[in-house]
Amino acid sequence: MADVVIIGAGISGASSAYELAKAGLDVVLLDRFGPAAMASGWTLAGVRQSGRHPAELPLARAAVEIWSSLAEELDSPTYYRRGGNLRLARTPEEVPVIEAIVADQTAAGLDLRLLSSNRDIREIAPAIAEHVLTASFCPTDGSADPTSTVMGFVKAAERAGAKTRFGERVTDIEVENGRVVAVVTDKGRIATPRVVVAAGIFGNEVLKPLGITVPLQIPMVTVLRSVPIDAVLEQVIGVANADCAGRQEYNGRFRVTSGLQDWHGGLGERQTEAGPRPRVLPTGHSMAEVVALFGDVVPAFAAAQIEDYWAGLIDLTPDALPVIDGDVGIEGLVVTMGFSGHGFCLGPVTGRLVSDIVQGKPPRFAIEPFKYSRFHNSRAFTEGATLHG
């Protein structure tokens, strides 16, 4: 018996487990693979407010404040750095896009600056190529290490009393008289009155039998990681049309991603010291494209040797906003998924919101834009996804 079972050990599920265990609930955290095995480990791991949808901006601003002391709170390294975020215009056509972002978000109160010349950009980031025309700069944005952060949440949850069960696949959520009563896995049954579905692209597998479906497309992004080189870049880099993004990690490695690409459908597994982990392989064309696009704006990356590569799968909703909701038609069921490639930054706040919902408390931030019911009348997909945090 558990007070709550959480399905999915990415940053949303792990932070929810931590917050709920800290509140005194008997928590079980499940994952078919393990912590940060998919989106939360594949991500670029930007921690940003800039470029956010207005509905997400309050959550992102609150999250950034949490990130500043999160390593101390979790007693575990996150490798969080507040080096800023630069979003670049490479062509005259992209310049108005950057100018509009700055105008909109400064009006919303965000410290976002327009760098209107290459000289201004390179004073902040000398590694940027000389042909880049304009950029937005948010000095309070940053980045962190995704796997270290998720593991920090998991270990802190365990210290607070949460139980973790990894390598265990959920096969059913049992419901009686409109209420959750249990979770069934391939290794047993756990009686519980509350379930949090934080399973990303796999979330609909357990929701569909209950008559619930979050509308998702599942594109992929190609990710390349270089060998360590001398530190040349502090900022997270994006571009006006979101066809690439990247940063240099605390250890000197570049981590660089493509924009959204069609997923070829392949999802394999690889063996690691922690057990089987999913692996999606990018195409040679997509890898070459990432090198060309990001290397064009950060030449140091184009000269670096590539150490590892993978593709990440994105749980993209029609409006590129997540579902964070406990009012989905079944008592005791909470859904938190569909983060559309930019949920990593929000993780600490997502956990607090889920904790509020599970405990029946008023959510500490407005969640109306993230309600499941918004899809009842329209499921048309838009081009709203941004992919670096």
MIMARNU-81002 format. One line per field, with one value per residue (C-alpha): residue in three letters; x, y, z. Coordinates in steps of 0.5 Angstrom, whole numbers, always signed. Layout:
<recs>
type ALA,...
x X,...
y Y,...
z Z,...
</recs>
This chain:
<recs>
type MET,ALA,ASP,VAL,VAL,ILE,ILE,GLY,ALA,GLY,ILE,SER,GLY,ALA,SER,SER,ALA,TYR,GLU,LEU,ALA,LYS,ALA,GLY,LEU,ASP,VAL,VAL,LEU,LEU,ASP,ARG,PHE,GLY,PRO,ALA,ALA,MET,ALA,SER,GLY,TRP,THR,LEU,ALA,GLY,VAL,ARG,GLN,SER,GLY,ARG,HIS,PRO,ALA,GLU,LEU,PRO,LEU,ALA,ARG,ALA,ALA,VAL,GLU,ILE,TRP,SER,SER,LEU,ALA,GLU,GLU,LEU,ASP,SER,PRO,THR,TYR,TYR,ARG,ARG,GLY,GLY,ASN,LEU,ARG,LEU,ALA,ARG,THR,PRO,GLU,GLU,VAL,PRO,VAL,ILE,GLU,ALA,ILE,VAL,ALA,ASP,GLN,THR,ALA,ALA,GLY,LEU,ASP,LEU,ARG,LEU,LEU,SER,SER,ASN,ARG,ASP,ILE,ARG,GLU,ILE,ALA,PRO,ALA,ILE,ALA,GLU,HIS,VAL,LEU,THR,ALA,SER,PHE,CYS,PRO,THR,ASP,GLY,SER,ALA,ASP,PRO,THR,SER,THR,VAL,MET,GLY,PHE,VAL,LYS,ALA,ALA,GLU,ARG,ALA,GLY,ALA,LYS,THR,ARG,PHE,GLY,GLU,ARG,VAL,THR,ASP,ILE,GLU,VAL,GLU,ASN,GLY,ARG,VAL,VAL,ALA,VAL,VAL,THR,ASP,LYS,GLY,ARG,ILE,ALA,THR,PRO,ARG,VAL,VAL,VAL,ALA,ALA,GLY,ILE,PHE,GLY,ASN,GLU,VAL,LEU,LYS,PRO,LEU,GLY,ILE,THR,VAL,PRO,LEU,GLN,ILE,PRO,MET,VAL,THR,VAL,LEU,ARG,SER,VAL,PRO,ILE,ASP,ALA,VAL,LEU,GLU,GLN,VAL,ILE,GLY,VAL,ALA,ASN,ALA,ASP,CYS,ALA,GLY,ARG,GLN,GLU,TYR,ASN,GLY,ARG,PHE,ARG,VAL,THR,SER,GLY,LEU,GLN,ASP,TRP,HIS,GLY,GLY,LEU,GLY,GLU,ARG,GLN,THR,GLU,ALA,GLY,PRO,ARG,PRO,ARG,VAL,LEU,PRO,THR,GLY,HIS,SER,MET,ALA,GLU,VAL,VAL,ALA,LEU,PHE,GLY,ASP,VAL,VAL,PRO,ALA,PHE,ALA,ALA,ALA,GLN,ILE,GLU,ASP,TYR,TRP,ALA,GLY,LEU,ILE,ASP,LEU,THR,PRO,ASP,ALA,LEU,PRO,VAL,ILE,ASP,GLY,ASP,VAL,GLY,ILE,GLU,GLY,LEU,VAL,VAL,THR,MET,GLY,PHE,SER,GLY,HIS,GLY,PHE,CYS,LEU,GLY,PRO,VAL,THR,GLY,ARG,LEU,VAL,SER,ASP,ILE,VAL,GLN,GLY,LYS,PRO,PRO,ARG,PHE,ALA,ILE,GLU,PRO,PHE,LYS,TYR,SER,ARG,PHE,HIS,ASN,SER,ARG,ALA,PHE,THR,GLU,GLY,ALA,THR,LEU,HIS,GLY
x +0,+2,-1,+2,+5,+9,+10,+16,+23,+25,+25,+18,+17,+23,+22,+14,+17,+22,+16,+11,+16,+18,+11,+10,+7,+9,+11,+13,+17,+17,+20,+21,+28,+31,+32,+33,+33,+29,+27,+30,+37,+37,+36,+40,+38,+38,+35,+31,+26,+27,+23,+17,+10,+7,+3,+10,+14,+11,+13,+20,+22,+20,+24,+30,+30,+30,+35,+40,+40,+38,+44,+45,+37,+38,+45,+47,+51,+47,+52,+48,+51,+47,+51,+46,+42,+43,+38,+41,+39,+44,+40,+36,+30,+31,+33,+25,+24,+29,+27,+20,+22,+25,+20,+14,+18,+21,+14,+12,+18,+23,+31,+32,+37,+37,+44,+44,+51,+56,+61,+56,+54,+62,+63,+59,+61,+67,+66,+60,+62,+63,+57,+52,+47,+43,+42,+37,+41,+38,+43,+39,+38,+43,+44,+45,+47,+41,+43,+46,+40,+35,+39,+40,+32,+31,+36,+33,+26,+29,+32,+25,+22,+20,+21,+24,+23,+26,+26,+19,+14,+7,+1,-5,-8,-14,-20,-26,-33,-29,-23,-16,-15,-8,-2,-1,+6,+10,+13,+6,+1,+1,-5,-6,-11,-7,-3,+2,+3,+10,+12,+13,+12,+9,+4,-2,+0,-3,-8,-12,-15,-18,-21,-16,-11,-6,-6,+2,+6,+13,+18,+26,+32,+39,+44,+52,+57,+64,+70,+72,+76,+78,+72,+70,+62,+58,+52,+46,+46,+39,+37,+31,+28,+30,+34,+39,+42,+47,+52,+59,+58,+61,+66,+68,+64,+59,+52,+49,+42,+38,+31,+25,+26,+21,+22,+24,+20,+26,+27,+32,+36,+43,+46,+49,+52,+45,+41,+38,+37,+33,+37,+34,+40,+40,+41,+48,+44,+42,+48,+52,+46,+47,+55,+54,+48,+51,+58,+56,+55,+60,+66,+70,+64,+66,+73,+71,+72,+65,+65,+57,+51,+44,+37,+31,+24,+19,+12,+10,+3,-2,+0,+7,+5,+5,-1,-1,-8,-11,-18,-18,-24,-22,-21,-14,-11,-6,-3,+4,+7,+7,+13,+14,+22,+22,+20,+27,+28,+21,+22,+23,+16,+13,+14,+11,+5,+4,+5,+0,-5,-4,-5,-12,-8,-9,-4,+1,+1,-4,-5,-11,-7,-4,-11,-13,-20,-17,-16,-23,-25,-19,-13,-9,-2,+2,+9,+11,+16,+23,+28,+33,+30
y +0,+7,+14,+16,+12,+16,+13,+16,+18,+24,+31,+32,+25,+25,+32,+30,+24,+29,+34,+29,+25,+31,+32,+26,+22,+14,+15,+10,+12,+7,+7,+2,+4,+8,+16,+21,+15,+19,+26,+29,+25,+27,+34,+40,+42,+49,+53,+59,+64,+67,+65,+62,+62,+67,+62,+59,+65,+65,+58,+59,+65,+62,+55,+60,+62,+55,+53,+58,+54,+47,+43,+45,+43,+36,+36,+33,+37,+40,+43,+49,+55,+62,+64,+67,+65,+68,+67,+69,+72,+70,+73,+80,+76,+73,+80,+82,+75,+77,+84,+82,+77,+82,+87,+82,+79,+86,+88,+82,+84,+80,+82,+81,+85,+87,+86,+90,+89,+83,+87,+87,+80,+78,+83,+78,+71,+72,+65,+67,+68,+75,+74,+74,+80,+81,+77,+77,+76,+74,+74,+70,+64,+58,+51,+45,+37,+33,+27,+29,+33,+28,+23,+29,+29,+21,+21,+26,+23,+16,+20,+23,+16,+15,+8,+7,+1,+2,-3,-4,-3,-1,-5,-2,+3,+0,+4,+3,+7,+13,+12,+10,+4,+1,+1,-6,-7,-13,-15,-14,-10,-3,-1,+6,+12,+17,+16,+21,+20,+23,+18,+23,+19,+13,+17,+15,+8,+8,+13,+10,+4,+9,+13,+19,+21,+27,+29,+28,+28,+25,+28,+27,+32,+30,+31,+31,+31,+33,+31,+36,+42,+49,+53,+58,+59,+61,+62,+57,+59,+59,+61,+65,+59,+54,+50,+48,+50,+48,+50,+48,+44,+45,+39,+43,+38,+41,+39,+41,+39,+40,+43,+38,+33,+27,+21,+15,+10,+6,+6,+1,-1,-1,-4,+0,-1,+2,-3,-3,+4,+6,+9,+13,+13,+20,+19,+21,+27,+30,+29,+33,+38,+40,+40,+45,+49,+50,+50,+56,+60,+57,+55,+52,+47,+45,+44,+39,+32,+28,+23,+21,+22,+20,+23,+25,+24,+30,+29,+35,+38,+42,+48,+46,+47,+41,+38,+39,+37,+33,+34,+29,+25,+20,+21,+21,+21,+27,+28,+32,+30,+34,+38,+39,+39,+45,+42,+41,+48,+47,+41,+44,+48,+42,+38,+43,+44,+36,+36,+41,+38,+31,+34,+37,+44,+50,+50,+55,+58,+58,+52,+54,+54,+47,+44,+37,+40,+45,+40,+38,+43,+43,+39,+43,+43,+49,+51,+53,+48,+51,+46,+48,+48
z +0,-2,-1,-8,-14,-19,-26,-29,-26,-30,-27,-26,-23,-19,-16,-15,-11,-7,-5,-3,+1,+4,+6,+10,+4,+3,-4,-9,-15,-21,-28,-33,-34,-29,-27,-33,-38,-43,-44,-38,-39,-47,-46,-47,-40,-41,-35,-38,-38,-44,-50,-46,-47,-43,-39,-37,-35,-28,-27,-30,-26,-20,-22,-23,-16,-14,-18,-15,-8,-11,-10,-3,-2,-5,-2,-9,-15,-20,-24,-25,-28,-29,-35,-39,-45,-52,-58,-64,-71,-77,-82,-84,-84,-77,-74,-73,-69,-64,-63,-62,-57,-53,-54,-51,-46,-43,-43,-38,-34,-36,-36,-43,-47,-55,-57,-64,-66,-67,-63,-57,-58,-58,-52,-48,-52,-56,-58,-63,-70,-73,-78,-73,-73,-67,-61,-54,-48,-41,-36,-31,-35,-35,-35,-31,-31,-33,-30,-24,-22,-23,-19,-14,-13,-13,-7,-3,-4,-2,+4,+6,+6,-2,-5,-12,-16,-23,-29,-27,-33,-31,-34,-31,-27,-23,-22,-18,-18,-21,-16,-17,-13,-15,-20,-23,-26,-29,-22,-18,-15,-11,-8,-8,-8,-12,-18,-22,-29,-31,-36,-42,-49,-45,-41,-46,-46,-38,-40,-46,-42,-38,-43,-43,-48,-48,-56,-57,-63,-62,-66,-65,-64,-65,-60,-60,-55,-56,-52,-47,-50,-46,-44,-49,-48,-41,-45,-47,-55,-59,-65,-68,-72,-67,-72,-67,-60,-55,-49,-46,-40,-34,-36,-42,-47,-52,-52,-58,-61,-67,-68,-69,-74,-76,-72,-76,-71,-68,-61,-58,-52,-50,-43,-38,-31,-29,-33,-40,-42,-49,-55,-61,-66,-71,-78,-81,-85,-78,-75,-81,-81,-73,-74,-80,-76,-69,-72,-76,-70,-65,-69,-63,-64,-71,-69,-63,-64,-63,-57,-57,-60,-59,-61,-56,-57,-55,-52,-56,-55,-60,-56,-54,-47,-41,-38,-30,-28,-23,-26,-31,-30,-25,-17,-15,-22,-23,-30,-31,-38,-45,-43,-51,-50,-45,-38,-35,-32,-30,-26,-19,-19,-23,-17,-12,-16,-17,-9,-8,-13,-10,-3,-5,-3,-8,-13,-11,-19,-24,-28,-32,-38,-37,-36,-40,-41,-46,-51,-51,-57,-61,-62,-68,-67,-68,-69,-61,-59,-56,-54,-49,-42
</recs>
